[in-house]
């Protein structure tokens, strides 16, 4: 089983690159953001709770995110593996993911991190707001808060995987195709 964490700040290109990696490796894409947005759109209890945090640019609490993720993994018992996009976002989530996968006799193969300068992230998010209609991408203050939260709360997760020898940095600038080639090279290395 091949399990990959696709990592990077908001606007780094995780969702875009996940599509290519899913097709290339035959994996299941698990995006916590997509699952939250689905629940928000359908006004579920989880969606209401997630919205209250996301609208402020804050992270959804670990317990909610972890329970949701476990349910999503268990929906695909025949999967060859998973691309975790937007998860884990905290060290506690990384530890919980490792424990969950360990119970299934699986593990994370690699954390592949897209590295993109902050100004480029802001430009990408504002451009995405125009095409996606995502309110969290349209407000410069919310964008900055999301980047700040990432830098303080999420970026340290890289150390967790670095210490486990599973961290791989990839330059996230260039064309989609160039970045995809770099990701595949890093994963296959």
C-alpha positions in Angstrom: 0.0 0.0 0.0 1.3 3.4 -1.0 0.4 6.3 1.3 1.6 9.8 0.5 1.2 13.0 2.4 1.1 15.9 -0.1 2.1 18.9 2.0 2.4 22.7 1.5 0.8 26.0 2.4 -2.6 27.2 1.1 -2.2 27.8 -2.7 0.8 25.6 -3.1 -1.0 23.5 -5.7 -1.8 20.4 -3.6 -5.3 19.9 -5.1 -4.1 20.4 -8.6 -1.1 18.0 -8.2 -3.2 15.4 -6.4 -5.3 14.9 -9.5 -2.2 13.9 -11.5 -0.7 11.8 -8.7 -4.0 9.9 -8.2 -4.1 9.0 -11.9 -0.3 8.2 -12.1 -0.3 5.9 -9.1 -3.9 4.7 -8.9 -4.4 6.1 -5.4 -7.4 7.5 -3.6 -7.3 11.3 -3.1 -8.4 12.4 0.5 -8.6 16.1 0.8 -9.8 17.3 4.1 -10.7 20.6 2.5 -13.0 18.9 -0.1 -14.7 16.8 2.6 -15.2 19.9 4.8 -16.6 21.9 1.8 -19.0 19.0 1.0 -20.3 19.0 4.6 -20.6 22.8 4.6 -22.5 22.8 1.3 -24.9 20.1 2.6 -25.2 21.9 6.0 -24.3 18.8 8.0 -23.4 19.1 11.7 -19.7 18.6 10.8 -20.1 21.2 8.1 -21.5 23.8 10.5 -18.7 23.1 13.0 -16.0 23.2 10.3 -17.4 26.4 8.8 -17.1 28.2 12.1 -13.4 27.6 12.1 -12.7 27.9 8.4 -14.4 31.2 8.0 -11.9 32.6 10.5 -9.0 31.0 8.7 -8.5 28.6 11.7 -7.9 24.9 11.7 -10.7 22.5 12.5 -10.1 20.7 15.8 -8.0 17.5 15.5 -10.7 15.2 16.9 -13.2 16.2 14.2 -10.7 16.0 11.4 -9.3 12.6 12.5 -12.6 10.9 12.9 -13.7 12.2 9.5 -10.5 11.0 7.9 -10.8 7.5 9.4 -14.3 7.2 8.0 -13.1 8.3 4.5 -10.2 5.7 4.5 -12.6 3.0 5.6 -14.9 3.8 2.6 -12.2 2.5 0.2 -11.1 -0.9 1.5 -9.7 -2.0 -1.9 -7.5 1.1 -2.4 -3.9 0.7 -3.5 -3.1 3.7 -1.2 -4.0 7.2 -0.5 -2.8 10.8 -1.1 -3.5 12.8 2.0 -4.0 16.4 0.9 -4.3 19.0 3.6 -3.8 16.4 6.4 -2.0 16.1 8.8 -1.9 19.7 9.8 -0.6 19.3 13.4 1.9 16.9 15.0 -1.0 15.4 16.9 -2.8 14.6 13.6 0.4 13.1 12.2 0.8 10.9 15.3 -2.9 9.9 15.1 -2.6 9.1 11.3 0.5 7.0 12.0 -1.3 5.1 14.8 -4.4 4.6 12.6 -2.3 3.3 9.7 -0.2 1.1 12.0 -3.4 -0.6 13.2 -4.0 -1.4 9.5 -0.4 -2.6 9.1 0.3 0.4 6.8 2.4 3.5 7.0 3.1 6.8 5.3 5.7 6.2 2.6 6.6 9.9 2.2 5.6 13.5 2.9 6.2 15.4 -0.3 6.2 19.1 0.4 5.5 21.8 -2.3 7.6 24.8 -1.5 6.2 28.1 -2.8 7.2 31.7 -1.8 4.5 33.6 0.2 3.8 36.3 -2.4 3.2 33.6 -5.1 0.8 31.9 -2.7 -1.2 35.1 -2.3 -1.4 35.6 -6.0 -2.5 32.1 -6.6 -5.2 32.2 -4.0 -6.6 35.5 -5.2 -6.7 34.1 -8.7 -8.4 30.9 -7.5 -11.1 33.0 -5.8 -12.1 34.5 -9.2 -12.6 31.0 -10.7 -13.7 28.9 -7.8 -16.0 31.3 -5.8 -14.3 30.3 -2.6 -14.8 33.1 -0.1 -11.7 32.1 1.9 -9.6 32.8 -1.2 -11.0 36.3 -1.9 -10.1 38.2 1.3 -6.5 39.2 1.7 -6.7 39.3 5.5 -8.1 35.7 5.6 -5.4 34.6 3.2 -2.7 36.1 5.4 -4.3 34.5 8.5 -4.3 31.1 6.7 -0.7 31.5 5.8 0.2 32.6 9.3 -1.7 29.6 10.8 0.1 27.3 8.4 3.5 28.7 9.3 2.9 28.5 13.1 0.7 25.4 13.4 1.1 23.3 10.3 4.7 23.8 9.0 6.2 22.1 12.1 4.5 18.8 11.0 7.3 18.6 8.4 9.8 18.0 11.2 7.8 15.0 12.3 8.3 13.4 8.9 11.8 14.8 8.5 12.7 13.0 11.8 11.2 9.8 10.4 13.3 10.1 7.2 10.1 10.5 5.1 10.2 14.2 4.2 10.9 15.2 0.5 10.9 18.9 -0.6 9.8 19.8 -4.1 10.0 23.2 -5.8 6.4 24.3 -6.3 7.1 27.0 -8.9 6.8 26.4 -12.7 4.2 24.9 -14.9 1.8 22.2 -13.6 3.6 19.6 -15.7 7.1 20.6 -14.4 5.9 20.4 -10.8 4.2 17.0 -11.5 7.5 15.6 -12.9 9.4 16.8 -9.8 6.8 15.2 -7.5 6.9 11.9 -9.3 10.7 11.9 -9.2 10.7 12.6 -5.5 8.1 9.9 -4.8 9.9 7.3 -6.9 13.3 8.1 -5.4 
